[in-house]
Amino acid sequence: MAAFACVYAALAVLRHRAFSTGRFDLGNMVQAVWSTTEGRPLEVTGARGEQFVRLGAHVDPLLVLFAPLWALWPEPSLLLVVQASALALGAVAVYLLAMRHLRSEAAALAFALAYLLSPALGWMALADLHAVAFATPLLAFAFWALDDDRLLVFAVLAALAAASKEHVALAIAGLGLWYALARGRTLAGAAIAAVSLAWTAVAVGVVAPHFSPTGSLRHEPRYAEVGGSPVGIVKTALTEPWRVAAEAFDERGLEYLLALLVPLAALPLLAPLLTLAAVPEVGLNLLSARETQTSIRYHYEAVSLGVLFPAAVLGTARLARGRPAIAVRAGVVVLVLSLGSAYRLGPLPVWRALPGGDGLRLSAIRPDSHDAVVRRALAQVPEGVPASAVNSVGAHLSARRRIHVFPTVAEARWVVVDRKEPGWMERPDRVRLRIALAALRESPPWRIVFAEDGVVVFRREAASATR
């Protein structure tokens, strides 16, 4: 756990210092936390320049808990270090569950190590920062508490997990269903499911529209092929199930499912009632037109991992049926498959040196001479003033009330543009970036105060600046 936390925290911080993070999403979280410390809870600047409370984009109030830590260490690195450390802690929950059900320290150790080797977990630790990442350890610990009938502890952990994103409570409802049917605690399980579903409905139908500048979560386009809205998706599933199946189980979707299940030797399938708790998130990812949602390189597996590892432990217990020797063998298989998956799909840069290995490119974590130029450019920008920047440098300027993504300028008094290495938001349309940059050069209120190696810093003259 210490090795995981240290290695992934270091890699995440190096990514940030090498300008491999972005205004979206690390900068967005930084601004939300910083705003909270300034007395404006979770206030952010949207991609179109609108100012709103982040709950209108994702219902993740868990971010407010970072505010006291930010007061002690006001750096984006803080959030990255805490995220890596929290993900590492999930190994404790997996170990404790395995000890309880498999009655073998060796098997429990194997599952805990397999958790830490999970390629999806590693990529999540490096995918900037997302509140939902904390759902992975929180759900694992919540199930551990529920499995031991510690309902008060479960309630606290489940509430924290539900506060990490609007859809997480659907998995908690699944845990309630498991508790009702597998443990015979019908009333308590039904109450857990009912409260969780009610919170999901409130989060999606009330909280998000209330704070959103557009009146919705703005995710409908991702699901246009299967109905768009939640109601539309359900209607399509009932009237045209073949259409939903075709969208979910295409080649990309099947590869995604294999990436989740192969490291666990498909053992979660032996505990189907618990595995059902992961179905809502997996289903949302499979039905989305956004390819990132069916890639383990991002944060879209947070809920799934928090459920699938406990389900793998229960599946192994069913397979072993009280025979520790079989549990140990199953644990070894999972450990070997997890190691192989980490080598083939994981983020550690060392894997890239081996044939067929994956991993971060060294350029993503090794600052170069161009990065030094960008740092000198950012030093020109005063703290607190409204600014605009390309996505690749925006995370370094986000601890302020107004921060735009160039070419949106609005009331910004400073603009930072990196023509050589723009962020992912600008790469698809470099022509638009060049046109906007040329227009800024020709605008009389703006003056270039820094220009080197493709990095340009503009300052709006005081007489023309607006608040």
C-alpha positions as CSV (number, residue, x, y, z in Angstrom):
1,M,0.0,0.0,0.0
2,A,2.8,2.4,0.9
3,A,4.5,1.6,-2.4
4,F,1.3,2.1,-4.4
5,A,0.6,5.5,-2.7
6,C,4.2,6.7,-3.1
7,V,4.7,5.6,-6.7
8,Y,1.4,6.8,-8.0
9,A,1.4,10.0,-6.0
10,A,4.9,10.7,-7.4
11,L,3.8,9.9,-11.0
12,A,0.6,12.0,-10.7
13,V,2.6,15.0,-9.4
14,L,5.2,14.5,-12.1
15,R,2.4,14.5,-14.7
16,H,1.2,17.8,-13.4
17,R,4.6,19.4,-13.4
18,A,5.1,18.2,-16.9
19,F,1.9,19.9,-18.0
20,S,0.1,16.5,-18.7
21,T,-2.9,17.4,-16.6
22,G,-5.5,19.9,-17.7
23,R,-7.9,22.6,-16.8
24,F,-10.4,19.8,-17.3
25,D,-10.4,17.9,-15.1
26,L,-7.7,18.7,-12.4
27,G,-8.1,22.4,-12.7
28,N,-11.9,22.2,-12.4
29,M,-11.5,20.3,-9.1
30,V,-8.8,22.7,-7.9
31,Q,-11.1,25.7,-8.6
32,A,-14.0,24.0,-6.8
33,V,-11.9,23.3,-3.7
34,W,-10.2,26.8,-3.7
35,S,-13.6,28.5,-4.1
36,T,-14.8,26.5,-1.0
37,T,-12.0,27.9,1.1
38,E,-12.9,31.4,-0.1
39,G,-16.5,31.0,1.1
40,R,-18.1,30.1,-2.3
41,P,-18.6,26.4,-2.0
42,L,-17.8,24.5,-5.1
43,E,-18.0,27.5,-7.4
44,V,-16.3,26.9,-10.8
45,T,-16.0,28.5,-14.3
46,G,-17.5,26.4,-17.0
47,A,-16.0,25.7,-20.4
48,R,-18.2,28.3,-22.0
49,G,-17.3,30.9,-19.4
50,E,-20.4,30.6,-17.2
51,Q,-20.0,30.8,-13.4
52,F,-21.9,28.1,-11.4
53,V,-21.8,25.7,-8.5
54,R,-20.1,22.4,-9.6
55,L,-23.1,20.4,-8.5
56,G,-24.6,21.4,-11.8
57,A,-22.0,19.4,-13.7
58,H,-21.6,16.5,-11.3
59,V,-23.2,16.0,-7.9
60,D,-20.0,15.4,-6.0
61,P,-20.2,17.5,-2.8
62,L,-17.4,15.2,-1.3
63,L,-15.0,17.8,-2.8
64,V,-15.8,20.2,0.1
65,L,-13.8,17.9,2.4
66,F,-10.6,18.9,0.7
67,A,-11.0,22.5,1.7
68,P,-9.3,22.2,5.2
69,L,-6.4,20.3,3.6
70,W,-6.1,23.0,0.9
71,A,-5.7,25.6,3.6
72,L,-2.6,23.7,4.9
73,W,-1.2,22.8,1.4
74,P,-2.6,25.1,-1.3
75,E,-1.3,23.1,-4.3
76,P,-2.9,20.9,-6.9
77,S,-0.4,18.2,-5.8
78,L,-2.3,17.9,-2.6
79,L,-5.3,16.5,-4.3
80,L,-3.3,14.1,-6.4
81,V,-1.4,12.8,-3.3
82,V,-4.6,12.3,-1.3
83,Q,-6.3,10.5,-4.2
84,A,-3.4,8.0,-4.6
85,S,-3.3,7.4,-0.9
86,A,-7.0,6.8,-0.6
87,L,-7.0,4.3,-3.5
88,A,-4.2,2.4,-1.8
89,L,-6.4,2.1,1.4
90,G,-8.9,0.0,-0.5
91,A,-6.5,-2.9,-0.2
92,V,-7.3,-3.0,3.6
93,A,-11.0,-3.6,2.9
94,V,-10.2,-6.3,0.3
95,Y,-7.8,-8.0,2.8
96,L,-10.2,-7.9,5.7
97,L,-13.0,-9.3,3.5
98,A,-10.8,-12.1,2.2
99,M,-9.7,-13.0,5.7
100,R,-13.3,-13.3,6.9
101,H,-14.5,-15.4,4.0
102,L,-11.5,-17.3,2.8
103,R,-9.9,-18.0,6.2
104,S,-6.5,-17.8,4.7
105,E,-3.9,-15.1,5.3
106,A,-2.1,-16.1,2.1
107,A,-5.3,-15.9,0.0
108,A,-6.2,-12.6,1.6
109,L,-2.7,-11.2,0.8
110,A,-3.0,-12.4,-2.8
111,F,-6.3,-10.5,-3.3
112,A,-5.0,-7.4,-1.6
113,L,-2.0,-7.4,-3.8
114,A,-4.1,-8.1,-6.9
115,Y,-6.2,-5.0,-6.0
116,L,-3.1,-2.8,-5.9
117,L,-1.9,-4.3,-9.2
118,S,-5.2,-3.6,-10.9
119,P,-4.4,-1.7,-14.1
120,A,-7.7,0.2,-13.9
121,L,-6.9,1.3,-10.4
122,G,-3.5,2.6,-11.5
123,W,-4.8,4.5,-14.4
124,M,-7.5,6.1,-12.1
125,A,-4.8,7.3,-9.8
126,L,-3.2,9.2,-12.8
127,A,-6.3,10.4,-14.5
128,D,-6.1,13.9,-13.0
129,L,-8.5,14.1,-10.0
130,H,-12.1,13.0,-9.7
131,A,-14.2,12.8,-6.5
132,V,-15.7,9.5,-7.8
133,A,-12.3,7.9,-7.5
134,F,-12.8,7.9,-3.7
135,A,-15.9,5.7,-4.2
136,T,-13.6,2.7,-4.9
137,P,-12.2,2.4,-1.3
138,L,-15.4,3.8,0.2
139,L,-17.6,1.2,-1.4
140,A,-15.2,-1.7,-0.6
141,F,-15.2,-0.6,3.1
142,A,-18.9,0.0,3.1
143,F,-19.5,-3.6,1.9
144,W,-17.0,-4.9,4.5
145,A,-19.1,-3.1,7.2
146,L,-22.4,-4.3,5.8
147,D,-21.1,-7.9,5.5
148,D,-20.4,-7.7,9.3
149,D,-23.8,-6.1,10.1
150,R,-22.2,-2.8,11.2
151,L,-25.0,-0.7,9.8
152,L,-24.0,2.6,11.4
153,V,-20.4,2.3,9.9
154,F,-21.9,1.3,6.6
155,A,-24.3,4.3,6.6
156,V,-21.4,6.7,7.1
157,L,-19.2,5.1,4.4
158,A,-22.1,4.8,2.0
159,A,-23.1,8.4,2.5
160,L,-19.5,9.5,1.7
161,A,-19.5,7.3,-1.4
162,A,-22.8,8.6,-2.6
163,A,-21.4,12.2,-2.2
164,S,-18.7,11.4,-4.8
165,K,-21.0,11.4,-7.8
166,E,-24.6,11.2,-8.7
167,H,-24.7,7.6,-9.9
168,V,-22.8,6.0,-7.0
169,A,-25.9,5.5,-4.9
170,L,-27.2,3.1,-7.5
171,A,-24.4,0.7,-6.5
172,I,-25.3,1.3,-2.8
173,A,-28.9,0.3,-3.7
174,G,-27.4,-2.9,-5.1
175,L,-25.6,-3.5,-1.8
176,G,-29.0,-3.1,-0.1
177,L,-30.5,-5.7,-2.4
178,W,-27.7,-8.1,-1.6
179,Y,-28.2,-7.5,2.1
180,A,-31.9,-8.2,1.8
181,L,-31.6,-11.4,-0.3
182,A,-28.3,-12.9,0.7
183,R,-28.5,-12.2,4.4
184,G,-32.2,-12.2,4.9
185,R,-32.3,-8.7,6.3
186,T,-35.2,-7.7,4.2
187,L,-36.3,-4.6,6.0
188,A,-32.8,-3.1,6.4
189,G,-31.8,-4.0,2.9
190,A,-35.0,-2.6,1.4
191,A,-34.4,0.6,3.4
192,I,-30.9,0.9,2.1
193,A,-32.1,0.4,-1.5
194,A,-35.0,2.8,-1.1
195,V,-32.9,5.6,0.4
196,S,-30.2,5.2,-2.3
197,L,-32.6,5.2,-5.2
198,A,-34.3,8.3,-3.7
199,W,-31.0,10.1,-3.4
200,T,-30.1,9.3,-7.0
201,A,-33.5,10.6,-8.2
202,V,-33.0,13.8,-6.2
203,A,-29.4,14.3,-7.3
204,V,-30.2,13.8,-11.0
205,G,-33.7,15.3,-11.1
206,V,-33.4,18.2,-8.6
207,V,-29.9,19.1,-7.5
208,A,-28.1,19.0,-10.8
209,P,-30.8,20.9,-12.8
210,H,-31.0,23.5,-10.0
211,F,-27.3,24.3,-10.2
212,S,-26.7,23.7,-13.9
213,P,-26.5,26.7,-16.2
214,T,-28.5,24.6,-18.8
215,G,-30.9,23.0,-16.4
216,S,-29.6,19.5,-16.8
217,L,-26.5,17.4,-16.5
218,R,-25.8,17.8,-20.2
219,H,-24.9,14.2,-20.7
220,E,-27.8,13.3,-22.9
221,P,-25.7,13.5,-26.2
222,R,-23.6,10.6,-25.0
223,Y,-26.6,8.3,-25.0
224,A,-28.5,9.7,-28.0
225,E,-28.3,6.3,-29.8
226,V,-30.3,4.6,-27.0
227,G,-32.7,7.3,-26.0
228,G,-30.6,10.1,-24.4
229,S,-32.3,10.8,-21.1
230,P,-32.7,8.2,-18.3
231,V,-36.4,7.8,-19.2
232,G,-35.5,7.5,-22.9
233,I,-32.9,4.8,-22.2
234,V,-35.4,2.8,-20.2
235,K,-38.0,3.1,-22.9
236,T,-35.5,2.0,-25.6
237,A,-34.5,-1.0,-23.4
238,L,-38.1,-2.1,-23.2
239,T,-39.2,-1.4,-26.8
240,E,-35.9,-2.1,-28.7
241,P,-33.7,-4.3,-26.5
242,W,-31.7,-5.5,-29.5
243,R,-30.7,-1.9,-30.1
244,V,-29.4,-1.5,-26.6
245,A,-27.6,-4.8,-26.7
246,A,-25.9,-3.9,-30.0
247,E,-24.7,-0.6,-28.6
248,A,-23.4,-2.2,-25.4
249,F,-21.8,-5.3,-26.7
250,D,-19.9,-4.1,-29.7
251,E,-16.2,-4.9,-30.0
252,R,-15.2,-1.9,-27.8
253,G,-17.7,-2.9,-25.1
254,L,-16.5,-6.5,-25.0
255,E,-12.9,-5.5,-24.7
256,Y,-13.9,-3.3,-21.8
257,L,-15.6,-6.1,-20.0
258,L,-12.6,-8.4,-20.5
259,A,-10.3,-5.7,-19.1
260,L,-12.5,-5.6,-15.9
261,L,-13.1,-9.3,-15.5
262,V,-9.9,-11.1,-16.7
263,P,-7.7,-9.7,-13.9
264,L,-10.2,-11.2,-11.4
265,A,-10.4,-14.5,-13.3
266,A,-14.2,-13.8,-13.8
267,L,-14.7,-14.8,-10.1
268,P,-17.2,-11.9,-9.5
269,L,-19.6,-13.9,-11.7
270,L,-19.8,-16.6,-9.0
271,A,-21.3,-13.9,-6.7
272,P,-23.9,-12.6,-9.2
273,L,-26.1,-10.9,-6.6
274,L,-23.3,-8.7,-5.4
275,T,-21.9,-8.1,-8.9
276,L,-25.3,-6.7,-9.9
277,A,-24.3,-3.6,-7.8
278,A,-21.7,-2.8,-10.5
279,V,-24.2,-3.2,-13.4
280,P,-25.5,0.4,-13.4
281,E,-22.1,2.0,-13.8
282,V,-20.9,-0.7,-16.3
283,G,-24.1,-0.3,-18.2
284,L,-23.8,3.5,-18.4
285,N,-20.2,3.1,-19.7
286,L,-21.2,0.5,-22.3
287,L,-24.1,2.6,-23.6
288,S,-22.1,5.8,-23.9
289,A,-20.9,7.1,-27.2
290,R,-17.9,8.6,-25.5
291,E,-15.0,6.1,-26.0
292,T,-13.3,7.2,-22.8
293,Q,-16.0,5.5,-20.8
294,T,-15.1,2.1,-22.1
295,S,-11.4,2.6,-21.5
296,I,-9.8,1.7,-18.2
297,R,-7.4,4.6,-18.7
298,Y,-9.7,7.0,-16.9
299,H,-11.9,7.2,-13.8
300,Y,-15.1,5.5,-15.1
301,E,-14.4,2.2,-13.3
302,A,-14.4,3.7,-9.8
303,V,-17.7,2.1,-8.7
304,S,-17.1,-1.1,-10.5
305,L,-13.7,-1.8,-8.8
306,G,-15.2,-1.0,-5.4
307,V,-17.8,-3.8,-6.0
308,L,-16.0,-6.3,-8.2
309,F,-13.1,-7.0,-5.8
310,P,-15.5,-7.8,-2.9
311,A,-17.6,-9.9,-5.3
312,A,-14.4,-11.8,-6.4
313,V,-13.7,-12.6,-2.8
314,L,-17.3,-13.9,-2.3
315,G,-17.1,-15.8,-5.6
316,T,-13.9,-17.5,-4.4
317,A,-15.5,-18.4,-1.1
318,R,-18.3,-20.1,-3.0
319,L,-15.8,-21.9,-5.1
320,A,-13.6,-23.0,-2.2
321,R,-16.5,-23.7,0.2
322,G,-14.4,-23.5,3.3
323,R,-11.3,-25.2,1.8
324,P,-8.5,-22.7,2.3
325,A,-6.2,-24.6,-0.1
326,I,-8.5,-23.9,-3.0
327,A,-8.9,-20.3,-1.9
328,V,-5.1,-19.9,-1.9
329,R,-4.9,-21.3,-5.4
330,A,-7.7,-19.0,-6.6
331,G,-5.9,-16.1,-5.0
332,V,-2.6,-17.0,-6.8
333,V,-4.5,-17.2,-10.1
334,V,-6.0,-13.8,-9.5
335,L,-2.6,-12.4,-8.5
336,V,-0.9,-13.8,-11.6
337,L,-3.7,-12.5,-13.9
338,S,-3.6,-9.1,-12.3
339,L,0.2,-8.9,-12.7
340,G,-0.1,-9.9,-16.3
341,S,-2.9,-7.4,-16.9
342,A,-0.8,-4.7,-15.2
343,Y,2.0,-5.5,-17.6
344,R,-0.2,-5.5,-20.7
345,L,-2.6,-2.7,-19.8
346,G,-1.2,-0.9,-16.7
347,P,0.2,2.7,-16.4
348,L,3.6,2.2,-14.9
349,P,6.2,3.5,-17.3
350,V,8.5,0.5,-16.7
351,W,6.1,-1.8,-18.7
352,R,6.7,0.2,-21.9
353,A,10.3,-1.1,-21.8
354,L,9.0,-4.7,-22.2
355,P,7.6,-6.3,-25.4
356,G,3.8,-5.8,-25.5
357,G,3.8,-3.7,-22.4
358,D,1.7,-0.6,-21.9
359,G,2.2,2.4,-19.6
360,L,2.7,6.1,-19.4
361,R,5.1,7.7,-21.9
362,L,8.1,9.2,-20.3
363,S,7.3,12.5,-22.0
364,A,4.1,12.6,-19.8
365,I,6.1,12.7,-16.6
366,R,9.5,14.1,-17.5
367,P,9.6,17.9,-17.7
368,D,11.6,19.1,-20.6
369,S,12.9,22.5,-21.8
370,H,9.6,23.5,-23.2
371,D,7.9,22.9,-19.8
372,A,10.5,25.2,-18.3
373,V,9.4,27.9,-20.8
374,V,5.8,27.4,-19.8
375,R,6.7,27.7,-16.1
376,R,8.4,31.1,-16.8
377,A,5.4,32.2,-18.8
378,L,3.0,31.3,-15.9
379,A,5.1,33.3,-13.5
380,Q,4.0,36.4,-15.4
381,V,0.4,35.9,-14.4
382,P,-0.6,37.5,-11.0
383,E,-2.6,35.4,-8.5
384,G,-6.3,36.0,-8.3
385,V,-6.9,38.0,-11.5
386,P,-9.2,36.6,-14.2
387,A,-7.2,34.6,-16.8
388,S,-7.7,32.5,-19.8
389,A,-5.4,29.6,-20.9
390,V,-5.2,26.5,-23.1
391,N,-6.3,23.4,-21.4
392,S,-2.7,22.0,-21.0
393,V,-1.7,24.9,-18.6
394,G,-5.1,25.7,-17.1
395,A,-4.7,23.4,-14.1
396,H,-1.8,25.6,-13.0
397,L,-3.9,28.7,-13.0
398,S,-7.2,27.4,-11.6
399,A,-7.0,28.7,-8.0
400,R,-8.8,31.9,-8.9
401,R,-12.4,32.9,-9.2
402,R,-12.5,33.3,-13.0
403,I,-10.5,31.0,-15.3
404,H,-11.4,30.4,-18.9
405,V,-10.3,27.9,-21.5
406,F,-8.8,29.8,-24.5
407,P,-10.2,30.9,-27.0
408,T,-12.8,32.0,-24.5
409,V,-11.5,35.3,-23.1
410,A,-14.5,37.2,-21.6
411,E,-13.2,39.5,-18.8
412,A,-9.8,37.8,-18.5
413,R,-6.9,40.2,-18.0
414,W,-4.2,37.6,-18.8
415,V,-4.1,35.0,-21.6
416,V,-1.6,32.1,-21.8
417,V,-1.4,30.2,-25.1
418,D,0.9,27.2,-25.8
419,R,0.9,26.8,-29.6
420,K,3.5,24.0,-29.5
421,E,1.7,21.7,-27.0
422,P,-1.9,22.7,-26.6
423,G,-4.3,20.5,-24.5
424,W,-6.7,17.9,-25.7
425,M,-9.5,20.4,-26.0
426,E,-7.5,22.4,-28.6
427,R,-5.8,19.7,-30.6
428,P,-8.8,18.7,-32.7
429,D,-9.1,22.3,-34.0
430,R,-5.7,23.9,-34.2
431,V,-7.0,26.2,-37.0
432,R,-9.5,27.7,-34.7
433,L,-6.7,28.2,-32.1
434,R,-4.5,30.0,-34.6
435,I,-7.4,32.3,-35.8
436,A,-8.2,33.2,-32.2
437,L,-4.5,33.8,-31.4
438,A,-4.1,36.0,-34.5
439,A,-7.2,38.0,-33.5
440,L,-5.8,38.6,-30.0
441,R,-2.5,39.8,-31.5
442,E,-4.4,42.4,-33.6
443,S,-6.6,43.6,-30.7
444,P,-5.4,47.0,-29.4
445,P,-6.2,46.3,-25.7
446,W,-3.8,43.3,-25.6
447,R,-0.1,43.4,-25.4
448,I,2.4,40.5,-25.6
449,V,4.5,40.4,-22.5
450,F,6.1,37.0,-23.1
451,A,6.8,35.0,-26.2
452,E,9.2,32.0,-26.4
453,D,9.2,28.5,-27.9
454,G,5.5,28.8,-29.0
455,V,4.3,30.0,-25.6
456,V,2.7,33.5,-25.7
457,V,1.4,35.5,-22.7
458,F,-0.9,38.5,-23.3
459,R,-1.9,41.2,-20.9
460,R,-4.9,43.4,-21.3
461,E,-4.1,47.0,-20.7
462,A,-5.6,48.3,-17.4
463,A,-7.7,50.9,-19.1
464,S,-9.5,48.3,-21.1
465,A,-9.8,45.6,-18.5
466,T,-13.3,44.8,-17.2
467,R,-14.3,43.1,-14.0
